Amino acid sequence: MIFKVWAIALNTFREAVRDRVLYGVLFFATAILLFTLALAELSLSEQRRVVMDVGLASISLFSVVIAVFLGSSLLYKEIEKKTLYVILPKPLRRSTFLLGKYVGISLTGATFIALMGAVQLWVAAIQADADLWLLAAFPVTLGAVLAASLIKARDRTAVLVPFSLVALAGSAAVAATTDADIAIILSSLVLSAGEVMVVAAIALLFSSFSTPFLTGAFTLGFWLVGRSADDMANMPGGILGEDVKASLGVLAEVVPNFNLFVPGRNTLVATSEVHGGPWLYVAETMGYGTLYTVVVLALAAVIFRRRDFL
C-alpha cells in the first residue's frame, strides 16, 4: 500500500508543479518577501520585526492559497479527464488513491514553503547586515546548482524537492552568520507546513463530493472561521447574547484552530524562554494538526468510497 500511495503522490506532485498558477503564486510571494525590506524602512527601529512578521504571514497566506487551489482542482481533474475511471478498476482502493493525492498536495505545499523560507532567511540576513559578498554569492551559487540539476535530471520535477531543501539549508547557513532569529523562522515554517497539512485535508474532504468552486469556497470558509476560533470562543456574551456565544463556541470547537499555526513571534519567543526553544510548542501543534488531519481524511475516504462515478 505504501508504494501505491507514494506512486500516486509523485504523480500528483508532478502534475501540480507543472501548473503555471503555482509559479505565479511563487513569484508574487517572492516579490512580497523582498518588498518587506522597503516596508521595514518605514518603521521606527522595528525593521527586523517587520521583515519577520510580514514575511512569515505572507508565507502562511500563500501556502494556504496553494493548498486550497490544489486540493479543490486536482481530484476534480481526475474525474473530468476520465483518468479516474481507468485507475479505480485496478486493484487499488479509493482510500489509497485519495491518500496518495493528499500526500502529493502536501509535498507540493512543503516544497513551496521551503523555497519561500529560503527567501525569508536570506532577506532576514540582509536586514541583519550579513556580509555583502556572502549575500551576493548565495543566489548565484544556488542558481548554478539549479541549472546544472535541471540539465542532468531525467525528470526535472524531481529536482524541486531536494533543491528546496538545499536552498533552505544554504539560506539558514547565511543567516547563521548574523544574529537573525533562525529558530523562530524555521519553527514558523514548520507550523505553516502543518497548516497546509490540515487545509489540504479539508479541501480533499469537500472535493470528494463537490465542484472545485464550492470546494474552494467551503475550504476558505473553514480556514477563515478557524483563524477566528479564539476570538469567537472568547467573545463577550453581552455583545451577541449568550446563545449566540454558545453556538460560536461550539463552532470553534468543531473547526480546526488555525491560530495555533500562526502564534506570532512573541508566543514563540516566550516559549523559547520557558522551554529552551520553540520546538515543544511546534511539536504539540503539529500533533494537534496530525490528529485533525487523520479524522478529516478518514471522513473523506468514506464519502469518496460511496460516491458513484457512473
N, C-alpha and C positions, 0 to 999 in steps of 0.2 A: 504493500500500500504506500509506503514511504516513497518508493521510486516513482509510482504513478503520480503522487501528489507533486513531487519535485519536477517531473517532466511537464506537467500541466503548468506549474508555476513558472518554469523557464520560458515556456511558450507564451504565457501571459505577459511576462516581463519583456520579451522581445517585441510583442505586439504593442505594448504600452510605450516603450521608448522610441518606437518608430512614429509615434503620433506627434505632429508638429505643434499641437497645442501645448504639449508638455514643455517643449523647448521655448515656446513663447512665454510661458509662466516662469521658467528658469531665468530667462533673460531679464524679465521685468523684476523678478525678485532680486537678482544681482544688482540691477540699477538702483533699487531701493536701498540695499545694503551699502552701496558706495555713496549714495546721497546722504546717508547718516553722518558722514564726515563733514559735509557742508552744514547740515542741520545742527550738528553739535556746536559749531562755532557761534550759533545764535544764543546759546545758553550761557549762563554765568557760572563759571567754574564747575560745571557739571557735564563736561564734554564726554568723559568716559561712560558715565551713566546713560546719557542719551544714546550713544552708539550701541551700547549693550541692550538697553531696554527696547529701543525701536527695532534694532536688528533682530533680536530673538522673537519679538512679537510678529515681525514680518515673516520670519521663517515658519512660525506656528500657523499663521493665517494661510500662507501659500501652500504649505504641505497639506492642510485640511482641504483646500480647494482641489488639489490634485487627487486626494483620496476620494472626494465626492465625485469628481469627474470620472475617474477610472472605475469606481465602484458602481456608478449608475450606467455606464456605457459598455463596458467590456462583456459582461454577461449577456446583455441585450443584443450585442453584435453577433454573438454565437448563435442566438436564436434567429435573428433577422437574416443572416447569411446562410442559415440552414446547416452550418457545420456541426451544430449540436446534435442533429438527427443522425449524423454519421458516427459520432463519438459514443452516444449513450447506448446503442445496441451492443456495443462491445462489452466484455466483462469488466465493467467499470461502474462503480456505484455513483449515484448522483451526488452523494455527500462528499465522496472523494474528489469529484470534479469541482464541486463548489469550494472545497478546502484548497485545492490547487490554485484556483482563481484568487482566493483570498491571499495566499502566500505570495503569489506573483505581484498583486497590487501592493501588499505591504513591503515587499522587496523594492519595488519601484519608489515608493514613498521614502523608504530608508535611504536609498541612493540619493534622492533629491535632497534630503536633509543633510546627508554627509557633505555633498557638494556645497550647499549653502552654508553649512557650518565651517567649511574651509574658508569661504569668503569672509564670514563673520570674524573668524580668528585672525585673518590677515588684516582686516580693517581695524580690529582691536589692537593689533601690533603697530599699525600706523599711528593710531591715536596714542599709544603708549611710547612713541618715539623710538621704535626699533631702528637698527642700523639701515641706512638707505640702500646700501649695496645688497643687503640680505633681502630687503623688501622687493627690490627690483629683480634679483636673481631667481626668487622663488617662482613667480608666474612664468618666467621664461623657461626655466627648467621643467616645470610642470607641463607646459605646452609642448615641449620637445618630447617628453615621455609619452604624452597622449598621442602625438603624431606618429611616433615610432610604433606604439602599440597598435594603432589603427592600421598601419601599413602591414604589419606582420600577422595580425589576427585573422583567422578564417571567418569568425563570427564577430563582427565589430560591436554588436550589442553586448557581448560577454565582457568587453573591456571596461564597461562603465562601472560595474560594482567594485572591482579591485582598484580602478583609478580613483573612485570617490574616496575609498579608504586611505589610499596613498596621499591624496590631496588633503584630507583631514589631518592625517598624522604629520605631514610636512608643514602644514599651516600651524598646527599646535606647536611644533618644534620652533618655528619662527617666533610665535607669540611667547614661548618659554624664555626667550632671551630678554623679555621685558617683565614688568610686574603686572601684566594683564591677568584678570581673573579667569584662568583657563578652566579650573574645576567647575566654576559656576556655568560657564558657557557649555562645556561638554555635558554636564548634568542636564542642562536645559534642552540640549539636542536630544538626549535620550528620552526625556519626557515628551518632546514633540513627536518622536517616533512612537511612543506609547499612545499619544492622542490619535495619530494616524491609524494605529492598530485598531482602536475602538471605532473610529469613524468609518473605516473600510468595512468592518463587520456589519455596522448598521446599514451602510449603503447596499451591501450584498443582501441583507435581510429584505429590504424593500425591493431590490432589483429582482428578487426571486419570484415576485408576483406582480410587479408594476412596470410602468414605462419609464424610460430614462428621465423625462421631465419631472414626473411625480416623485421618482426616487430621489432626484437631486433636491427637490423642494422639501420632501419629508426629512431627508438626512440633514440638510441645513437647518431645518426647524428643530430637530433633536439637538443639534450642536449649539444653536443659539439658546435653547432652553437649558441645556447642560452648563453653558457658560454663566447662566443667571441662576443656577440652582441655589447657591449660597444666599444670594440676595432674596430669592423668593422664600426660602425657609426662614430667614431672619427678618422678614418684612413685618413692621408693626401692625398689630391687628386693628388698631384704630383707623388706619387708612382705608383698608379694603373690607374690614369686617372679619370676624373670627372664622366664619365658614369658608370664605374665600382663601384666607390664610391657610386653613387646614387643607383645602384642596391643593393649593400651591405646594404645601409641604409634602403631600403625598406624591405629587408630580415630580418634585425634586428628588424624592427617594427612588422613583422608577427610572428616570433618565440618568445617564452617566454624569457624574460631576466633573466636567471638563476643566473646572477651575483648578483642580488638583494638578493638572498637567502644565499649568502656567502660573506657578506660585509667585513669580516675581523674584527679583534679586534679593530683596530684604528677607524673605522667608528662607531662601537657600543660605544666605549668609548667617541668619540666626541658627539654622540647623547645623551649619558648619561649626559654629562656636560651641554648641552644646555637645555634638557627637563627633567632632573632629573632622567632619566632611559632610557634604550634602547627599552622600550616596545612600544613607539609611532612608531618607525621605524618598529618594528615587526608587529604591527597591520596594518600599511599601506601596507607592503609587503605581508602579508597574505591575505589582501583584494584583492590585485592585483592577487595573485595566485588563490584565490577562483573564481574570475570573469573569469579568463582564463580557469580554470577547467570546469566551467559551460558551457562555449561556446564549448569546445572540447568534452565534454560528450554529449551535445545536437547533435553535428555533428555525433559522433559515434553512437548514438541511431538511427538517421535517416538512416545511412548506414546499421546498423545491422538489422533494421526493413525491409529493402528492400532486404536483402540477401536471396537467395534461397538455402535451405539446401537439396533439393531433388536430 
